[in-house]
Amino acid sequence: MQRVTVHVPQAQTSVLEAGQGRATLFVHGTSSNAEMGWGPFYERLAAKRRCLSPDFVGSGQTEDRGEPISLDLLVDQVCAT
């Protein structure tokens, strides 16, 4: 597993990445982050596909600028991944 950073205007988004091939996007819930939500499954899943999971703004390793979190921002983070 490694971390990469993708950029959206409102945040530098940290993304957990592993594997190769066809990509699957994993989205974590509230009070969680990419590693807590999906990390335990990555090793097995990454053997067959590329796994991507962004840390939403204010969680995990993604910055929190203290601005309001909107659905548009979360969608932008997923689309940038």
MDAnalysis code that builds the backbone (N, CA, C; Angstrom):
import MDAnalysis as mda
import numpy as np

u = mda.Universe.empty(243, n_residues=81, atom_resindex=np.repeat(np.arange(81), 3), trajectory=True)
u.add_TopologyAttr("name", ["N", "CA", "C"] * 81)
u.add_TopologyAttr("resid", np.arange(1, 82))
u.add_TopologyAttr("resname", ["MET", "GLN", "ARG", "VAL", "THR", "VAL", "HIS", "VAL", "PRO", "GLN", "ALA", "GLN", "THR", "SER", "VAL", "LEU", "GLU", "ALA", "GLY", "GLN", "GLY", "ARG", "ALA", "THR", "LEU", "PHE", "VAL", "HIS", "GLY", "THR", "SER", "SER", "ASN", "ALA", "GLU", "MET", "GLY", "TRP", "GLY", "PRO", "PHE", "TYR", "GLU", "ARG", "LEU", "ALA", "ALA", "LYS", "ARG", "ARG", "CYS", "LEU", "SER", "PRO", "ASP", "PHE", "VAL", "GLY", "SER", "GLY", "GLN", "THR", "GLU", "ASP", "ARG", "GLY", "GLU", "PRO", "ILE", "SER", "LEU", "ASP", "LEU", "LEU", "VAL", "ASP", "GLN", "VAL", "CYS", "ALA", "THR"])
u.atoms.positions = np.array([
    [0.846, -1.182, 0.000],
    [0.000, 0.000, 0.000],
    [0.885, 1.236, 0.000],
    [0.413, 2.236, -0.682],
    [1.109, 3.511, -0.678],
    [0.082, 4.633, -0.648],
    [0.569, 5.822, -0.402],
    [-0.288, 7.007, -0.409],
    [0.136, 7.903, -1.552],
    [-0.848, 8.427, -2.266],
    [-0.616, 9.429, -3.305],
    [-1.497, 10.621, -2.976],
    [-1.200, 11.757, -3.556],
    [-1.988, 12.956, -3.312],
    [-2.621, 13.414, -4.615],
    [-3.923, 13.688, -4.582],
    [-4.619, 14.286, -5.715],
    [-5.097, 15.667, -5.284],
    [-5.244, 16.541, -6.259],
    [-5.535, 17.936, -5.949],
    [-6.917, 18.333, -6.457],
    [-7.702, 18.896, -5.564],
    [-8.952, 19.553, -5.925],
    [-8.832, 20.965, -5.361],
    [-9.573, 21.920, -5.890],
    [-9.389, 23.299, -5.429],
    [-9.493, 23.487, -3.911],
    [-10.350, 22.723, -3.246],
    [-10.572, 22.940, -1.820],
    [-9.652, 22.115, -0.920],
    [-8.953, 21.097, -1.462],
    [-8.161, 20.236, -0.583],
    [-7.128, 19.430, -1.343],
    [-5.998, 19.172, -0.674],
    [-5.018, 18.201, -1.150],
    [-5.490, 16.870, -0.586],
    [-5.932, 15.954, -1.411],
    [-6.564, 14.729, -0.952],
    [-5.580, 13.568, -0.936],
    [-5.426, 12.932, 0.218],
    [-4.578, 11.756, 0.352],
    [-5.381, 10.520, -0.049],
    [-4.756, 9.689, -0.895],
    [-5.443, 8.498, -1.409],
    [-4.596, 7.267, -1.112],
    [-5.218, 6.264, -0.533],
    [-4.576, 4.975, -0.303],
    [-4.676, 4.188, -1.599],
    [-3.552, 3.612, -2.051],
    [-3.515, 2.929, -3.345],
    [-2.728, 1.634, -3.226],
    [-3.216, 0.592, -3.892],
    [-2.505, -0.683, -3.920],
    [-2.959, -1.470, -5.146],
    [-2.084, -2.349, -5.627],
    [-2.440, -3.249, -6.718],
    [-2.321, -2.635, -8.096],
    [-2.666, -3.462, -9.094],
    [-2.609, -3.061, -10.487],
    [-3.829, -3.606, -11.212],
    [-4.061, -3.079, -12.388],
    [-5.163, -3.568, -13.208],
    [-6.393, -2.697, -13.092],
    [-7.539, -3.332, -13.275],
    [-8.816, -2.619, -13.228],
    [-9.009, -1.985, -11.849],
    [-9.367, -0.712, -11.845],
    [-9.475, 0.032, -10.582],
    [-10.833, -0.146, -9.919],
    [-10.794, -0.204, -8.600],
    [-11.995, -0.207, -7.779],
    [-11.837, 0.902, -6.743],
    [-12.859, 1.721, -6.615],
    [-12.829, 2.846, -5.686],
    [-13.596, 2.476, -4.419],
    [-12.951, 2.661, -3.268],
    [-13.563, 2.382, -1.975],
    [-13.731, 3.693, -1.228],
    [-14.928, 3.976, -0.756],
    [-15.240, 5.225, -0.062],
    [-15.568, 4.909, 1.391],
    [-14.899, 5.580, 2.312],
    [-15.135, 5.330, 3.738],
    [-16.315, 6.149, 4.251],
    [-16.827, 5.752, 5.393],
    [-17.933, 6.466, 6.016],
    [-17.448, 7.557, 6.957],
    [-18.366, 8.131, 7.686],
    [-18.005, 9.177, 8.640],
    [-17.259, 8.568, 9.820],
    [-16.508, 9.385, 10.510],
    [-15.704, 8.954, 11.669],
    [-14.739, 7.834, 11.301],
    [-14.224, 7.858, 10.089],
    [-13.313, 6.825, 9.613],
    [-12.320, 7.466, 8.657],
    [-11.485, 6.646, 8.054],
    [-10.597, 7.075, 6.984],
    [-10.317, 5.873, 6.091],
    [-9.522, 6.062, 5.061],
    [-9.287, 4.991, 4.091],
    [-8.696, 3.741, 4.734],
    [-7.695, 3.903, 5.579],
    [-7.049, 2.739, 6.186],
    [-7.944, 2.029, 7.186],
    [-8.657, 2.781, 7.996],
    [-9.561, 2.150, 8.968],
    [-10.696, 1.413, 8.264],
    [-11.242, 2.037, 7.233],
    [-12.387, 1.453, 6.557],
    [-12.048, 0.309, 5.626],
    [-10.922, 0.431, 4.901],
    [-10.639, -0.539, 3.839],
    [-9.278, -1.199, 3.933],
    [-8.358, -0.652, 4.707],
    [-7.005, -1.199, 4.798],
    [-6.922, -2.697, 5.033],
    [-7.743, -3.251, 5.944],
    [-7.657, -4.686, 6.208],
    [-7.961, -5.564, 4.989],
    [-8.644, -5.036, 4.001],
    [-9.034, -5.824, 2.833],
    [-8.091, -5.627, 1.649],
    [-7.235, -4.610, 1.731],
    [-6.424, -4.227, 0.583],
    [-5.504, -5.330, 0.082],
    [-4.816, -6.013, 0.960],
    [-3.849, -7.021, 0.520],
    [-4.518, -8.081, -0.351],
    [-5.644, -8.581, 0.085],
    [-6.347, -9.612, -0.673],
    [-6.927, -9.046, -1.972],
    [-7.537, -7.865, -1.900],
    [-8.144, -7.271, -3.089],
    [-7.100, -6.810, -4.100],
    [-5.971, -6.300, -3.619],
    [-4.938, -5.778, -4.505],
    [-4.242, -6.871, -5.308],
    [-4.425, -8.103, -4.931],
    [-3.854, -9.206, -5.702],
    [-4.553, -9.340, -7.055],
    [-5.758, -8.793, -7.183],
    [-6.526, -8.954, -8.416],
    [-6.865, -7.651, -9.117],
    [-6.717, -6.513, -8.421],
    [-7.118, -5.242, -9.024],
    [-6.419, -4.076, -8.344],
    [-6.564, -2.902, -8.939],
    [-6.036, -1.678, -8.348],
    [-7.080, -1.122, -7.390],
    [-6.686, -0.865, -6.159],
    [-7.586, -0.368, -5.126],
    [-7.242, 1.089, -4.806],
    [-8.255, 1.936, -4.773],
    [-8.091, 3.355, -4.469],
    [-9.110, 3.758, -3.414],
    [-8.660, 4.487, -2.405],
    [-9.570, 4.955, -1.369],
    [-9.107, 6.309, -0.849],
    [-9.872, 7.366, -1.139],
    [-9.472, 8.698, -0.666],
    [-9.851, 8.919, 0.800],
    [-9.026, 9.686, 1.492],
    [-9.396, 10.203, 2.809],
    [-10.151, 11.500, 2.547],
    [-11.394, 11.573, 2.970],
    [-12.153, 12.802, 2.768],
    [-11.587, 13.928, 3.619],
    [-11.878, 15.158, 3.225],
    [-11.376, 16.320, 3.938],
    [-11.684, 16.201, 5.435],
    [-10.650, 16.455, 6.247],
    [-10.818, 16.377, 7.697],
    [-10.656, 14.993, 8.274],
    [-10.318, 14.001, 7.439],
    [-10.116, 12.652, 7.969],
    [-8.807, 12.084, 7.433],
    [-8.234, 11.168, 8.190],
    [-6.990, 10.532, 7.759],
    [-5.897, 11.545, 7.498],
    [-5.233, 11.406, 6.360],
    [-4.096, 12.255, 6.027],
    [-4.447, 13.409, 5.088],
    [-5.729, 13.643, 4.856],
    [-6.153, 14.783, 4.041],
    [-6.295, 16.008, 4.932],
    [-5.812, 17.121, 4.432],
    [-5.836, 18.359, 5.215],
    [-7.254, 18.810, 5.529],
    [-7.373, 19.550, 6.591],
    [-8.636, 20.171, 6.977],
    [-8.370, 21.661, 7.140],
    [-8.894, 22.456, 6.245],
    [-8.678, 23.902, 6.289],
    [-9.687, 24.611, 7.180],
    [-10.567, 23.858, 7.809],
    [-11.556, 24.456, 8.696],
    [-12.752, 25.043, 7.974],
    [-12.839, 24.801, 6.677],
    [-13.968, 25.299, 5.892],
    [-15.126, 24.313, 5.975],
    [-16.347, 24.770, 5.704],
    [-17.493, 23.849, 5.712],
    [-17.296, 22.716, 4.695],
    [-17.721, 21.540, 5.077],
    [-17.645, 20.382, 4.183],
    [-18.984, 20.258, 3.466],
    [-18.928, 20.218, 2.148],
    [-20.149, 20.121, 1.357],
    [-20.149, 18.820, 0.558],
    [-21.309, 18.419, 0.116],
    [-21.409, 17.238, -0.732],
    [-20.630, 17.452, -2.026],
    [-20.650, 18.664, -2.562],
    [-19.890, 18.966, -3.779],
    [-18.396, 18.726, -3.575],
    [-17.876, 19.106, -2.413],
    [-16.465, 18.885, -2.125],
    [-16.158, 17.386, -2.071],
    [-16.989, 16.610, -1.402],
    [-16.761, 15.173, -1.307],
    [-16.814, 14.524, -2.689],
    [-17.751, 14.950, -3.515],
    [-17.851, 14.422, -4.888],
    [-16.598, 14.790, -5.671],
    [-16.125, 16.026, -5.535],
    [-14.909, 16.449, -6.222],
    [-13.724, 15.577, -5.813],
    [-13.638, 15.239, -4.542],
    [-12.535, 14.397, -4.074],
    [-12.617, 13.003, -4.695],
    [-13.791, 12.432, -4.771],
    [-13.954, 11.111, -5.381],
    [-13.611, 11.167, -6.870],
    [-14.106, 12.173, -7.565],
    [-13.846, 12.301, -9.005],
    [-12.370, 12.504, -9.296],
    [-11.651, 13.205, -8.438],
    [-10.218, 13.432, -8.637],
    [-9.408, 12.162, -8.432],
    [-9.963, 11.241, -7.660],
    [-9.269, 9.977, -7.391],
    [-9.268, 9.144, -8.646],
])
